[in-house]
């Protein structure tokens, strides 16, 4: 009475160093909350700035109205030196370290002075306990039962804390469910045109979840399990196996088509696939809105618990999913949980119409396919709620993606994900088709060639070699099966054959064994010596042969390589004679690249022959022109500068070489 308590104090008690000496109890709102969190599986910690003995006494002696103590609930006391290592503020990072909590462990922190907490993170959900002043404490001590009611602030505290204990529904729906839903449950919507958002609002919520007030806390999957939805059977619902990330703005029928076509009704072991689709498995009438910390922790673990993650791209060339913040967050979570295209745990799905468009584009412009899927800029993603966007962007900016922090790292990872998808999808398309006749063989060979090129550029040389060998076998058969009345290769299959032979030779060079080198040389010799090959094909083959000879390093091979490259240069330089070369350079004519590449290789051969003055002049000109053509930081320009530096070093210009 002589010294009023600060308003944030809970209940005053006397402590003699071992025992509490007055009637004390846990305030009712906090007690209810502690019990609810304990029942939800939370581990309880008591972190106080008091000395250890006092905190231990509170934990072991403080009586709960329901009987027992905090210690009986399994609550542990955090040592004071871990709570406030600097002797001042409560340090949340220090408490997490003491408790051994990893970065994906959600911490619900209940404190009456939350502004004084230090080093909180995205994984910490801080709940403000309302003031409990002396008047409330006296009332509670005088009449525990009467004062144990709740008020708006206490209810808000309980709701805020318990929202973090939300559990992601673990149910999924099967392909049979999706087929039946499309056929039986959408009488007032056009099944082919309705968006997922319209299906949720006009069918799931309005038709099935609005009739009975008791349905407000249920999902459609719950109703199906209870036998309340005609046409849908409980056997169509099961534990989710495939977390499905998709954009609600696209047509629902395309979503179903994508899951059926790219994933299927069963997995590789024959087990039924159950897709976690939010509109079906999450209660849509009264959805829980977990705090941001939940999305950064428990949500990630929920994704990890499902064996597969499916990203529905909707359109193969402009995946909408990477322009929506929540889809981006789901992808981010999958990547954090080590989901991967290579091991099959991460799948990209698109509709059959989009797969057909993708196949057509592979035949038209495989380089365009690769460019399309790398147009990723995650920093431009949008969200309906600005707070969601801020939370997601804040986490991404701090995270390291395979050594690169922030959006640059995430963009690179998503690009690799999509590149992996086009490689896997291209192979699947090839493997599913059985070509017939001359035209079918030629087209299928072109598909295999495109897939091999993609694998080569992704440094998957084993797959590239496999696909290119199959393509070469098919195109040779197509050339042999040329229809009557047409000369061999009259429809372009001859040129296609030389292109495949060239790409296979380049791939064999990337896995340098004696057998592969010999086969690569044999293929290139076959192209360069075949009169049916165009001059472009023959010159390119001779250029690569010259490079191979120079790489061998022995005097005879280098001399043969230099001689071959000089012959190539005579033909390659002819279109750019006189002022035409300067004009082509000013116009950034891509045709110069093959000439510059040949000159660079020739310069390397001259250096190995000891003709350093000629080599230096050639490399200097190539480095300058390539920088002008593609920019001084382009790989081509840097490679030319590297060769120039080696040549300068060999000529004794060590300072210039080092600077280069």
ABEGO torsion letter per residue (X at the ends): XABBBBAABABBBBBAGABBABBBBBBAAAAAAAAAAAAAGBBBBBBBABBAAAAAAAAAABBBAAEEBAAAAGBBBBBAAAABAAGBBBBAAAAAAAAGBBAABBBBBBBABAAABBGBBAABBBBBBBBBBAAAAAAAAABAAAAABBBAAAAAAAAAAAAAABBBBABBBBAAAAAAAAAAABAABBAAABBAAAAAAAAAAAAAAAABAAAAABBAAAAAAAGABBGBBAAABBBBABBBBBBAABBAAAAAAAAAAAAEABBAAGBBBBBBBAAAABBAABBBBBBAAAAABAAAAAAAABABBBBBAGBAABBAAAABAAAAAAAAAAAAAGBBAAAGABBBBBBAAAAAAAAAAAAABAAAAAAAAABBBAAABBBABAAAAAAAAAAAAABBBGGBBEAAAAAAAAAAAAAAAAAAAAAAAAAABBBBEAAAAAAAAAAAAAAAAAAAAAGBAAAAAAAAAAAAAAAAAAAAABBBGBBBGAAGAAAAAAAAAAAAAAAAAABBBAAAAAAAAAAAAAAAABAABBAAAAAAAAAAAAAAAAAAGBAAAAAAAAAAAAAAAAAAAAAABEAAAAAAAAAGBAAAAAAAAAAAAAAAAAAAAGBAAAAAAAAAAAAAAAAAAAEAABAAAAAAAAAAAAAAAAAGBAAAAAAX
